[in-house]
Amino acid sequence: MNKLLSVRIPSICICFTLITIANSALQVLYSRGLDGYTASVLYLFLWLILCQLIDAAVCRIEFRKWSHYCLTESLLLYLSTLVFCRVFYWDSLTIRQLATYTAVFLLVDISIFTYFRKRQAMRAEEINELLHKREQG
C-alpha cells in the first residue's frame, strides 16, 4: 500500500501529464496552430499551474486546524474553477451543469485530500518506527 500511494499513483499522474503536454506541443509544432483538443489541454495545463499557485498561497496561512485549511482551499478552488470553466468551456451555466460540476469537484477534492492525508499518516508511521528502532538499538 505504501508503494502504491507514494510511488505508483504519483508516477502515473506525472507520466500522463508529461505525455499529454508533449502531445500538445507536437500538435502545435507540426500543425501550425491550436486545434480544439490542443487548446483545451493547454488551458488545463495553465489552470493546473494556477491551482498550484493558489495552493501555495493558502499554505502560507497559519490555520488552527487542518480542516480549516481544507475548507479554505476547497472553496477558493471551487469558485476559481467554476469561473475558469464558465469562461473557457461553457457557453451557459445551467443548474444541471452546476450540480454535475459540484458533484465531480467534491469527489475529486475529497479524494485528493484523503490521498495526501493517508500518505502523511504513513510517512509519520515510518518515522515513528525508525525512531523506535533507534531508541532500542
Summary of the structure (lengths in Angstrom):
residues: 137
radius of gyration: 19.4
end to end distance: 27.2
largest distance: 65.5
contacts: 309
relative contact order: 0.08
helix: 87%
strand: 0%
